[in-house]
């Protein structure tokens, strides 16, 4: 049993179907009608330099010009083929640029948006307990000395 193509609804006979010249001609008429109605627009990006060939569309001939490419550190051009090699990077350190390591990313993910740096010194570990401070799930007691009572 025949099926049909998605785009132009052309008849696709099954391998067991008998060839029908009428169906083939109908397919060709559909293709011809669609190709004849297609328009191709050529906008030359470059109009001077070394001509490398021409292309004719609907009786109008267009000249094709070469575009100059420059190779770089990771790009080569050989026989008109542009190739690029993969580049590897090291993890960033405090003294060298590089990519972020998984450990660095995990640490950054644990910092809340808008967080500020906090310096914490435990130089006073006795006296009057005035509060607690929790840093990374560890709670520290805060002590102070009372020199004057107000009230």
Secondary structure as GFF3:
##gff-version 3
##sequence-region A 1 151
A	DSSP	beta_strand	3	4	.	.	.	ID=ss1
A	DSSP	beta_strand	11	12	.	.	.	ID=ss2
A	DSSP	alpha_helix	21	36	.	.	.	ID=ss3
A	DSSP	beta_strand	51	57	.	.	.	ID=ss4
A	DSSP	beta_strand	60	65	.	.	.	ID=ss5
A	DSSP	beta_strand	75	78	.	.	.	ID=ss6
A	DSSP	beta_strand	81	84	.	.	.	ID=ss7
A	DSSP	alpha_helix	102	109	.	.	.	ID=ss8
A	DSSP	beta_strand	128	135	.	.	.	ID=ss9
A	DSSP	beta_strand	138	144	.	.	.	ID=ss10
###
